[in-house]
Amino acid sequence: MKKIFIIAEAGVNHNGDMEIARKLIDAASEAGADAVKFQTFQAKKLVCRTARKAEYQLETTDASESQYEMLKKLELTRQMHIELMAYCKQKNILFLSTPFDTESIRLLADLGLQVFKIPSGEITNLPYLRAIARLHKSVILSTGMSNMDEVRAAVHVLETNGTKDITLLHCNTQYPTPAADVNLRAMVRMREETGLPVGYSDHTQGIEIPIAAAALGAEVIEKHFTLDKNMEGPDHKASLEPQELRQMVAGIRKIELALGTGEKQVSESERANVDVARKSIVAAADIQKGEQFTEENLTTKRPGNGISPMRWDEIIGTVADRDYQADDLIV
């Protein structure tokens, strides 16, 4: 079975501070995540100076500050990317980053990224989708705020422009997402509709829902995390703290193990229980040699190391070739 790919989403929770960014990488690595993901953008390329914040951003940051001003403080320079990539290599965890504009796409391509994560907000951005597709890299596409027709259209753009490896992430972009709005079955439906691998990008509070997504067949799980939910910044409150991230990864790995191969068979751990829990055909009373086996003088009891009760009709009517006492296994 293919291992579930777990992305610890640091996003902008570094607050523009490289020391915090390195500590986030440490936490993701220690939790056992496969990748830690940041966000690559230039505020001037991403938003108009008058663009308003999302409702959750107004609640978690200075309401008088514009989205542009908020994002400007959270940019990562090229040199920062280089240093973070090197640190990820040192910590044996894959560096990923989501580009939010075409210049950022080129930056990440120049730095050698092999996997490109497309955020939900770009699923209807044709020039952006084409720019990533023409890199011929693996793509993970988040599908928040979209319907199935928009997902199909984005996939078509990617595929017709050179992308051959696409994974779709079901997602709800509200921070935090109410459980009633998660709709995990939509992830399964996307797999059925497109034939592509699917996963789940989670913005709910807690760890239960991404673990449930793993049980439903997610091949990629993405979850925001932070060093401290009380830190200043737009995404901290809807993120996991390091201990919760470790618990989520452990839970996903446990579910992954429990899903198994799908083949119905006796497991190694229960093999010893077969004889103990199953029954055999036994004498219900004393039976003399030459006496016929009947419904009255036979019964079924544990242990299960004799003749299987599934052979009951075969045994009834035959003749005992030896004496039996009550409870003796028929042989």
C-alpha positions as CSV (number, residue, x, y, z in Angstrom):
1,M,0.0,0.0,0.0
2,K,1.2,3.5,-0.9
3,K,2.3,5.6,2.1
4,I,0.1,8.6,2.9
5,F,2.0,11.7,2.2
6,I,1.7,14.1,5.1
7,I,2.3,17.8,4.5
8,A,2.8,20.0,7.6
9,E,1.7,23.4,6.4
10,A,3.8,26.1,8.0
11,G,2.3,28.6,5.5
12,V,3.0,32.1,6.8
13,N,3.1,31.1,10.5
14,H,6.8,32.0,10.5
15,N,5.7,35.7,10.8
16,G,8.6,36.7,8.6
17,D,11.1,35.5,11.1
18,M,13.7,32.9,10.0
19,E,14.3,31.6,13.5
20,I,10.6,30.8,13.8
21,A,10.7,29.2,10.3
22,R,13.5,26.9,11.3
23,K,11.7,25.9,14.5
24,L,8.7,25.1,12.4
25,I,10.8,22.8,10.3
26,D,12.2,21.2,13.4
27,A,8.6,20.6,14.7
28,A,7.4,19.1,11.4
29,S,10.4,16.8,11.2
30,E,10.1,15.7,14.8
31,A,6.4,15.0,14.2
32,G,7.2,12.6,11.3
33,A,5.6,14.6,8.5
34,D,6.9,13.9,5.0
35,A,7.1,17.6,4.0
36,V,6.9,21.1,5.4
37,K,5.3,23.7,3.2
38,F,5.6,27.4,3.2
39,Q,4.1,30.1,0.9
40,T,5.9,32.0,-1.8
41,F,4.6,35.3,-3.0
42,Q,5.2,39.0,-3.5
43,A,2.4,41.0,-2.0
44,K,2.5,43.5,-4.9
45,K,2.0,40.6,-7.4
46,L,-0.7,38.9,-5.3
47,V,-3.2,41.5,-4.1
48,C,-4.3,45.0,-5.0
49,R,-3.4,47.5,-2.3
50,T,-7.1,48.1,-1.5
51,A,-8.0,44.3,-1.3
52,R,-9.9,43.5,1.9
53,K,-9.0,40.8,4.3
54,A,-11.0,37.6,4.8
55,E,-13.3,37.6,7.8
56,Y,-11.0,35.2,9.7
57,Q,-8.0,37.5,9.0
58,L,-9.9,40.5,10.4
59,E,-10.5,38.5,13.6
60,T,-6.9,37.4,13.9
61,T,-4.9,40.4,12.8
62,D,-5.1,44.2,13.0
63,A,-8.4,45.1,11.4
64,S,-7.1,48.5,10.3
65,E,-4.3,46.9,8.3
66,S,-5.0,46.0,4.6
67,Q,-4.4,42.5,3.2
68,Y,-1.5,43.9,1.2
69,E,0.1,45.3,4.4
70,M,-0.4,42.1,6.2
71,L,1.1,40.0,3.4
72,K,4.0,42.3,2.8
73,K,5.4,41.4,6.3
74,L,5.1,37.7,5.5
75,E,7.1,37.5,2.3
76,L,10.1,35.2,2.0
77,T,13.1,36.4,-0.1
78,R,15.0,34.1,-2.5
79,Q,17.8,33.8,0.0
80,M,15.4,32.8,2.7
81,H,14.1,30.1,0.5
82,I,17.6,28.8,-0.2
83,E,18.4,28.7,3.6
84,L,15.1,27.0,4.4
85,M,15.6,24.4,1.7
86,A,19.1,23.7,3.0
87,Y,17.7,23.4,6.6
88,C,15.0,21.0,5.4
89,K,17.6,18.8,3.8
90,Q,19.6,18.8,7.0
91,K,16.4,17.7,8.9
92,N,15.5,15.1,6.3
93,I,12.2,16.5,5.4
94,L,11.0,17.7,2.0
95,F,10.7,21.4,1.5
96,L,7.6,22.6,-0.3
97,S,6.1,26.0,-1.0
98,T,2.9,27.2,-2.6
99,P,3.6,29.9,-5.2
100,F,0.9,32.6,-5.5
101,D,2.0,34.4,-8.6
102,T,3.9,33.6,-11.8
103,E,7.1,35.2,-10.6
104,S,7.0,33.0,-7.5
105,I,6.5,30.0,-9.8
106,R,9.7,30.8,-11.7
107,L,11.6,31.3,-8.4
108,L,10.6,27.9,-7.1
109,A,11.3,26.2,-10.4
110,D,14.8,27.8,-10.5
111,L,15.4,26.5,-7.0
112,G,14.6,22.9,-8.2
113,L,11.2,22.1,-6.7
114,Q,9.8,18.9,-8.1
115,V,6.3,19.2,-6.6
116,F,4.1,22.2,-7.0
117,K,1.2,22.8,-4.7
118,I,-1.6,24.9,-6.2
119,P,-3.7,26.7,-3.6
120,S,-7.5,26.8,-3.9
121,G,-7.6,30.4,-4.9
122,E,-5.7,29.8,-8.1
123,I,-8.0,27.0,-9.4
124,T,-9.7,29.4,-11.9
125,N,-6.4,31.2,-12.8
126,L,-5.7,30.1,-16.4
127,P,-2.4,31.8,-16.9
128,Y,-1.2,30.5,-13.5
129,L,-2.3,27.0,-14.2
130,R,-0.6,27.0,-17.6
131,A,2.7,28.3,-16.1
132,I,2.8,25.5,-13.6
133,A,1.7,22.8,-16.1
134,R,4.5,23.8,-18.5
135,L,7.1,22.9,-15.9
136,H,6.1,19.2,-16.3
137,K,6.4,18.7,-12.5
138,S,4.1,16.8,-10.1
139,V,1.1,18.9,-9.0
140,I,-1.0,18.9,-5.9
141,L,-4.1,20.9,-6.5
142,S,-6.3,22.2,-3.7
143,T,-10.0,22.5,-4.7
144,G,-11.5,24.7,-2.0
145,M,-14.4,27.1,-3.1
146,S,-14.8,25.1,-6.3
147,N,-17.4,22.7,-7.9
148,M,-16.8,19.6,-9.9
149,D,-16.9,21.4,-13.2
150,E,-14.2,23.9,-12.1
151,V,-12.1,21.0,-10.9
152,R,-12.4,19.2,-14.3
153,A,-11.6,22.5,-16.1
154,A,-8.4,23.0,-14.0
155,V,-7.3,19.4,-14.5
156,H,-7.9,19.8,-18.3
157,V,-5.7,22.9,-18.4
158,L,-2.9,21.1,-16.4
159,E,-3.0,18.0,-18.5
160,T,-3.2,19.6,-21.9
161,N,-0.2,21.8,-21.0
162,G,2.1,19.1,-19.8
163,T,1.3,17.9,-16.3
164,K,1.1,14.1,-16.0
165,D,1.1,13.7,-12.2
166,I,-1.9,15.4,-10.5
167,T,-3.3,14.8,-7.0
168,L,-6.5,16.6,-6.0
169,L,-7.0,17.8,-2.5
170,H,-10.5,18.3,-1.2
171,C,-10.6,21.4,0.9
172,N,-12.7,24.0,2.6
173,T,-11.0,27.4,2.9
174,Q,-12.8,28.8,5.9
175,Y,-10.5,29.1,8.9
176,P,-11.5,27.2,11.0
177,T,-13.9,25.0,8.9
178,P,-17.1,23.9,10.7
179,A,-17.3,20.2,10.7
180,A,-20.7,20.3,9.0
181,D,-19.1,22.0,6.0
182,V,-16.2,19.5,5.6
183,N,-18.1,17.1,3.2
184,L,-15.4,14.4,3.2
185,R,-17.4,12.3,0.8
186,A,-16.7,14.9,-1.9
187,M,-13.1,13.7,-1.8
188,V,-14.2,10.2,-2.7
189,R,-16.5,11.6,-5.4
190,M,-13.6,13.5,-7.0
191,R,-11.6,10.3,-7.2
192,E,-14.5,8.5,-8.8
193,E,-15.2,11.4,-11.3
194,T,-11.6,12.0,-12.4
195,G,-9.7,8.8,-11.8
196,L,-7.0,10.8,-10.1
197,P,-5.4,10.3,-6.7
198,V,-7.1,12.4,-4.0
199,G,-6.3,13.8,-0.6
200,Y,-7.5,16.4,1.9
201,S,-6.3,19.8,3.0
202,D,-7.7,20.5,6.4
203,H,-8.7,23.7,8.1
204,T,-10.8,22.3,10.9
205,Q,-9.9,22.5,14.6
206,G,-8.4,19.3,16.0
207,I,-7.1,16.1,14.3
208,E,-10.1,13.8,14.0
209,I,-11.1,14.9,10.5
210,P,-7.8,14.5,8.7
211,I,-7.5,11.0,10.3
212,A,-11.0,10.2,9.0
213,A,-9.9,11.4,5.5
214,A,-7.0,8.9,5.7
215,A,-9.5,6.2,6.5
216,L,-11.5,7.2,3.4
217,G,-8.5,6.8,1.1
218,A,-6.7,10.1,1.1
219,E,-3.2,9.7,-0.3
220,V,-2.1,13.2,0.8
221,I,-3.0,15.0,4.0
222,E,-2.2,18.7,4.6
223,K,-2.6,20.5,7.9
224,H,-1.6,23.9,9.2
225,F,0.6,24.0,12.2
226,T,2.2,26.6,14.4
227,L,4.5,26.8,17.4
228,D,1.9,28.6,19.4
229,K,-1.8,29.3,18.6
230,N,-1.6,32.5,20.5
231,M,1.0,34.0,18.2
232,E,0.2,37.1,16.2
233,G,-0.8,36.4,12.6
234,P,-3.7,35.3,10.4
235,D,-3.5,31.5,10.5
236,H,-2.1,30.6,14.0
237,K,-5.5,30.1,15.7
238,A,-6.7,27.5,13.1
239,S,-3.4,25.6,13.3
240,L,-2.1,22.6,15.3
241,E,0.6,23.1,17.9
242,P,3.6,20.7,17.7
243,Q,2.2,18.1,20.1
244,E,-1.1,18.0,18.2
245,L,0.8,17.6,14.9
246,R,2.6,14.6,16.3
247,Q,-0.7,13.1,17.4
248,M,-2.2,13.6,14.0
249,V,0.7,12.0,12.2
250,A,0.7,9.1,14.6
251,G,-3.1,8.7,14.1
252,I,-2.8,8.8,10.3
253,R,0.0,6.2,10.4
254,K,-2.1,4.0,12.7
255,I,-5.1,4.2,10.3
256,E,-2.8,3.6,7.3
257,L,-1.5,0.4,9.0
258,A,-5.0,-0.7,9.9
259,L,-6.3,-0.3,6.3
260,G,-4.1,-3.2,5.3
261,T,-4.2,-4.9,1.9
262,G,-7.9,-5.4,1.5
263,E,-7.5,-9.2,1.2
264,K,-9.8,-11.1,3.6
265,Q,-7.6,-13.6,5.3
266,V,-6.5,-14.9,8.8
267,S,-4.1,-12.5,10.3
268,E,-0.9,-13.7,12.0
269,S,-2.1,-12.3,15.4
270,E,-5.4,-14.2,15.3
271,R,-4.1,-17.5,13.8
272,A,-3.6,-19.0,17.3
273,N,-7.3,-18.3,18.1
274,V,-8.7,-20.6,15.4
275,D,-8.6,-23.8,17.4
276,V,-9.6,-22.0,20.5
277,A,-12.7,-20.2,19.2
278,R,-14.0,-22.6,16.5
279,K,-15.7,-25.9,17.1
280,S,-15.4,-29.5,16.0
281,I,-17.8,-32.4,15.7
282,V,-17.7,-34.2,19.0
283,A,-19.6,-37.1,20.7
284,A,-22.7,-35.9,22.5
285,A,-22.9,-39.2,24.4
286,D,-21.0,-42.4,24.6
287,I,-20.8,-44.1,21.2
288,Q,-19.9,-47.7,20.5
289,K,-17.8,-48.9,17.7
290,G,-20.1,-49.8,14.8
291,E,-22.8,-47.4,15.9
292,Q,-24.2,-44.9,13.4
293,F,-23.5,-41.3,13.9
294,T,-26.8,-39.4,14.3
295,E,-28.1,-35.9,15.1
296,E,-28.7,-37.2,18.6
297,N,-25.3,-38.6,19.5
298,L,-23.2,-35.9,17.9
299,T,-22.8,-32.2,18.7
300,T,-20.4,-29.4,18.1
301,K,-18.0,-28.0,20.7
302,R,-14.7,-26.3,21.1
303,P,-11.8,-26.8,20.4
304,G,-11.6,-26.4,16.6
305,N,-8.8,-28.9,15.9
306,G,-11.1,-31.8,14.9
307,I,-13.5,-32.3,12.0
308,S,-15.1,-29.0,11.0
309,P,-18.9,-28.7,11.6
310,M,-19.1,-27.7,8.0
311,R,-18.7,-31.4,7.3
312,W,-21.7,-32.3,9.5
313,D,-23.9,-33.7,6.7
314,E,-21.0,-35.8,5.5
315,I,-20.5,-37.4,8.9
316,I,-24.2,-38.0,9.8
317,G,-25.1,-41.5,8.8
318,T,-21.6,-43.0,8.8
319,V,-20.5,-45.6,11.3
320,A,-18.1,-45.2,14.2
321,D,-14.9,-47.2,13.7
322,R,-14.0,-47.0,17.4
323,D,-15.6,-46.3,20.8
324,Y,-16.1,-42.7,21.8
325,Q,-16.9,-41.2,25.2
326,A,-19.0,-38.0,25.5
327,D,-16.9,-34.9,24.4
328,D,-14.4,-36.9,22.4
329,L,-13.5,-35.4,19.1
330,I,-14.8,-37.4,16.2
331,V,-11.8,-38.5,14.1
